[in-house]
C-alpha cells in the first residue's frame, strides 16, 4: 500500500480512547451509528487535519499556496469491517483534547478516497485539507511521506481528492495536482471575498 499513515500524537489518541470508553460521551454524541454499534469500536487511520485559511492571488496565479495550519487529528471509528463514525481532536493550550464524534458523508467519502489512493505508484502521506471558504474537504496526498506533520505547505505535485459532498462544479473523488486545483478554487471565490482574503 503506497500510503504511509503518520502516527498520531499519543495524547490525541488517548483522548479518543477515553471518549470511546465513556458511556456518557458515546450516548450524548449525535452519532446514531456509533450508539448502535454492535461489538467493540476502535479508532483507526489517524489523519492530520489542516485548514487552508487563505487562498491568495499568488495561489490563483500558480504560485506557492499559503501554508495550511494543523488544526487537529481525525480518527475513523471502526466497528467490524466498516467505519461507523469519526472522532476529532484539537490542539489546545493544554495539549491535545477530544473535540467530538460525528458521522455523515465525509466518513464514507474519506474511506473511498483512501481506497482510491492505494493503487497509486508513488508513496504518499495521507492528510485532510479543509478549505472553509468553500465548505470543502479534501484528502491531501503529500508527496513527502516522511514529512513531519507540523509542515503544512502543500507542494505543487501533491494530490488533492475532493471529498463528497464537494462544492458545485468540483467533481468529488477526482484526483487533482495541487498546482491545478488551488487556482481553480481561488477563482471560485467572489472578487470581493478574494480581496478580503488576500
C-alpha positions as CSV (number, residue, x, y, z in Angstrom):
1,X,0.0,0.0,0.0
2,X,1.5,3.3,-1.0
3,X,0.1,5.3,1.9
4,X,2.3,6.0,4.8
5,X,-0.1,7.0,7.6
6,X,1.7,9.2,10.1
7,X,1.4,8.2,13.8
8,X,-1.0,10.5,15.7
9,X,0.3,12.2,18.8
10,X,-0.2,9.7,21.7
11,X,-2.2,12.3,23.8
12,X,-4.6,12.8,20.9
13,X,-5.2,9.0,20.7
14,X,-5.6,8.7,24.4
15,X,-8.3,11.4,24.4
16,X,-10.3,9.5,21.7
17,X,-9.9,6.2,23.6
18,X,-11.1,7.8,26.8
19,X,-14.1,9.3,25.0
20,X,-14.9,5.9,23.3
21,X,-14.7,4.3,26.8
22,X,-17.1,6.8,28.3
23,X,-20.7,5.7,28.1
24,X,-21.8,9.3,28.6
25,X,-19.6,10.6,25.8
26,X,-20.9,8.0,23.4
27,X,-24.5,8.2,24.5
28,X,-24.5,12.0,24.1
29,X,-22.8,12.0,20.8
30,X,-25.0,12.9,17.8
31,X,-23.9,9.7,16.0
32,X,-26.7,7.1,15.9
33,X,-24.3,4.7,14.2
34,X,-21.8,4.9,17.0
35,X,-24.5,4.5,19.7
36,X,-26.0,1.5,17.8
37,X,-22.7,-0.2,17.1
38,X,-22.7,-3.9,18.0
39,X,-19.3,-5.0,19.3
40,X,-16.1,-3.3,20.0
41,X,-15.2,0.0,18.3
42,X,-11.7,1.2,17.7
43,X,-10.1,4.4,16.4
44,X,-8.1,3.8,13.2
45,X,-6.4,5.6,10.4
46,X,-5.5,8.8,12.2
47,X,-5.2,11.7,9.7
48,X,-3.9,15.1,10.5
49,X,-6.4,17.8,9.6
50,X,-5.1,21.0,8.1
51,X,-7.1,24.2,7.4
52,X,-6.2,26.4,4.4
53,X,-7.4,29.7,5.8
54,X,-6.4,31.8,2.8
55,X,-6.4,31.2,-0.9
56,X,-4.4,34.2,-2.2
57,X,-3.9,35.8,-5.6
58,X,-0.4,34.2,-5.7
59,X,-2.1,30.8,-5.4
60,X,-4.5,31.6,-8.3
61,X,-1.5,32.7,-10.4
62,X,0.1,29.3,-9.9
63,X,2.4,30.4,-7.1
64,X,3.0,28.6,-3.8
65,X,-0.1,28.3,-1.7
66,X,-0.4,29.8,1.7
67,X,0.7,27.4,4.5
68,X,-2.2,25.3,6.0
69,X,-2.4,25.1,9.8
70,X,-2.6,21.9,11.6
71,X,-6.0,22.0,13.4
72,X,-6.4,18.5,14.7
73,X,-6.4,14.8,14.1
74,X,-9.3,12.8,12.8
75,X,-9.7,9.1,13.6
76,X,-12.1,6.8,11.7
77,X,-14.0,4.8,14.3
78,X,-14.4,1.2,13.1
79,X,-16.8,-1.5,14.2
80,X,-16.1,-4.7,12.4
81,X,-15.1,-4.0,8.8
82,X,-16.6,-0.5,8.5
83,X,-16.2,3.0,9.8
84,X,-19.3,3.9,11.8
85,X,-18.2,7.4,12.8
86,X,-15.2,9.7,13.1
87,X,-13.6,11.3,16.2
88,X,-11.9,14.7,16.0
89,X,-9.2,16.0,18.4
90,X,-7.9,19.6,18.6
91,X,-4.8,21.3,19.9
92,X,-5.5,23.5,22.9
93,X,-3.2,25.5,25.2
94,X,-3.0,22.4,27.4
95,X,-2.3,20.0,24.6
96,X,-4.4,17.6,22.6
97,X,-8.1,17.3,23.6
98,X,-11.0,15.3,22.3
99,X,-13.4,17.5,20.3
100,X,-16.4,15.5,19.1
101,X,-17.7,12.4,17.4
102,X,-19.6,12.7,14.1
103,X,-20.9,10.7,11.2
104,X,-22.1,11.6,7.7
105,X,-21.0,11.6,4.2
106,X,-17.4,12.6,4.9
107,X,-16.7,9.4,6.8
108,X,-17.6,7.2,3.9
109,X,-16.1,9.6,1.4
110,X,-12.7,9.5,3.3
111,X,-12.7,5.8,3.2
112,X,-13.4,5.8,-0.5
113,X,-10.7,8.4,-1.2
114,X,-8.2,6.3,0.8
115,X,-9.1,3.2,-1.3
116,X,-8.6,5.3,-4.5
117,X,-5.1,6.2,-3.3
118,X,-4.0,2.7,-2.6
119,X,-3.1,1.7,-6.2
120,X,-1.0,4.8,-6.9
121,X,2.6,4.1,-7.8
122,X,4.1,6.7,-5.5
123,X,4.1,6.6,-1.7
124,X,2.1,9.4,-0.1
125,X,1.4,10.6,3.4
126,X,-2.4,11.0,3.7
127,X,-3.8,14.1,5.3
128,X,-7.1,16.0,5.2
129,X,-7.2,19.6,3.9
130,X,-10.2,21.8,4.7
131,X,-11.0,24.9,2.7
132,X,-13.6,26.6,4.9
133,X,-14.3,29.4,2.4
134,X,-15.7,26.9,0.0
135,X,-17.1,24.4,2.6
136,X,-14.7,21.8,1.1
137,X,-12.7,18.9,2.5
138,X,-10.1,17.0,0.5
139,X,-7.9,14.0,1.0
140,X,-4.4,15.5,0.7
141,X,-1.8,13.1,-0.5
142,X,1.5,14.7,0.5
143,X,4.4,13.5,-1.7
144,X,7.0,13.6,1.1
145,X,5.7,10.6,3.1
146,X,8.4,11.1,5.8
147,X,7.5,14.7,6.4
148,X,6.8,16.0,9.9
149,X,3.1,16.7,10.2
150,X,3.9,20.1,11.6
151,X,4.7,21.1,7.9
152,X,1.5,22.3,6.4
153,X,2.7,23.6,3.0
154,X,1.1,21.7,0.0
155,X,3.6,21.0,-2.7
156,X,2.6,21.7,-6.3
157,X,2.8,17.9,-7.2
158,X,0.8,16.8,-4.1
159,X,-2.6,15.3,-4.9
160,X,-5.9,16.5,-3.6
161,X,-9.0,14.4,-3.9
162,X,-12.2,16.4,-3.1
163,X,-14.5,14.5,-0.7
164,X,-18.2,14.3,-1.3
165,X,-20.1,16.5,-1.0
166,X,-17.9,18.8,-3.0
167,X,-18.7,22.4,-3.9
168,X,-20.8,22.9,-7.1
169,X,-18.6,22.5,-10.1
170,X,-15.9,20.5,-8.4
171,X,-16.1,16.7,-9.0
172,X,-15.8,14.7,-5.9
173,X,-13.3,11.8,-5.9
174,X,-11.4,13.2,-9.0
175,X,-7.7,13.5,-8.1
176,X,-6.0,16.8,-8.9
177,X,-2.5,18.1,-8.5
178,X,-2.3,21.0,-6.0
179,X,-1.0,23.3,-8.8
180,X,-4.1,22.6,-10.8
181,X,-6.8,22.6,-8.2
182,X,-5.9,25.5,-5.9
183,X,-6.0,28.1,-8.7
184,X,-9.5,26.8,-9.7
185,X,-10.6,27.2,-6.0
186,X,-9.2,30.7,-5.9
187,X,-11.3,31.6,-8.9
188,X,-14.4,30.2,-7.2
189,X,-14.2,33.0,-4.6
190,X,-16.0,36.2,-5.5
191,X,-13.7,39.1,-6.3
192,X,-14.7,41.0,-3.1
193,X,-14.2,37.9,-1.0
194,X,-10.9,37.1,-2.6
195,X,-9.7,40.7,-1.9
196,X,-10.6,40.3,1.8
197,X,-8.6,37.0,1.9
198,X,-5.5,38.4,0.2
